[in-house]
Amino acid sequence: MPGLYESLFYDMFKCNSPKMVCDLLKKYVGNGPAQDDIVALDIGAGNGMVGEHLSAMGSETIVGVDILSEAADALERDRPGLYDAYHVADLTAMALT
């Protein structure tokens, strides 16, 4: 359902961790030109709540990974084109070579 996740986490539970994580990143990167060069890997990307903040910061490249194909569907519905790439994968089940 469009907006359900945000309604639950932002409105009902007062979640601000996507903004907080990105604010911490910005604090450590600073406001210099390096901020525009950020290449971000958003693990547990879901429907793109963190990616949205990364994009607003000016991140050059954002790649999302989530274990659920439903998350990829929600991203495409709610924030199409936000990520440069998005992968549905179980990172705990990857073979190491």
N, C-alpha and C positions, 0 to 999 in steps of 0.2 A: 504494500500500500504506500503510495507516494506520501512522504512527510511523516510516516509513522515513527521511524527511528529517531528523527530529530525531535518529534513531539515527546517521545518517551524520555530520551536522554537529555536534551537541552531544557525542555520545559518542565517535565515532571521531576526528573532527578537532578536538575540544575548542573548538569555536566559541563565543565569548561576545559577538560583536559586537551582537546585538540588545539584550542587557542593557547593554553598554557605551555604545551610542548613546543609549539612554534615560536612563542614569545621567548622561551629559553634558548632555542636555536638562534633566534635573531640577536639575543643578548650576547651570545658567544661569538657569533659571526661578525656582529657590528653592523654599521650602516655603510660600510665601504663597498667598493666595486665587487668584492668577493661574494657579496650576498646574491648578486645576479648570476653567479657561476655555480650556485648550489645545484647539485644533482642529488635528488632525494629518492630513497627506496622506502616506500610506505608499506611496512609489513602489517598485515591485518587491516588492509585498506578499506574494507567494507564498501560503503556507498560514497566514499570520498570526502568525509568531513575534515580530516587532517589535510588531505590533498588540496582542498579549497583554501585553507590557510596558507599552505606552502606556495600556492599559486599567487595569492595576494601579496606574499612577501617578495615575489619576483623570482622564484625558483626557475631556473632555466629548463630543467628536465625533471619530471616526476614519473616514477615507475611504481605501480601498485601491485601488491600480491595479497591474495586472500584464499583461504581454503575452500570457501563456498562459491559455487557457481551462481547462487542466488544473489550474492554480494555484487558480482560482476553485472548481473542483470539490473540490480538496483542502481548501480553507478551509471550504467548506460541510460537508465530512465531519468535519474535525478540530476546528474552532472555529466552529460555526454561530452567527450572530447577533453576532459580535464587532465587525464593522464596521457603521457606520451606512449606508455605501454601498460598493460594490465594483465596479470597472469593468475590463473586459478591453479594453485598448487599446494600440496601438503609439504611444507618445508621440513617437517620431522620425518618424512618417509623418503627423502631423496638419497640416492646412492652416492657415496663418496668415491671418487676415482682418483 
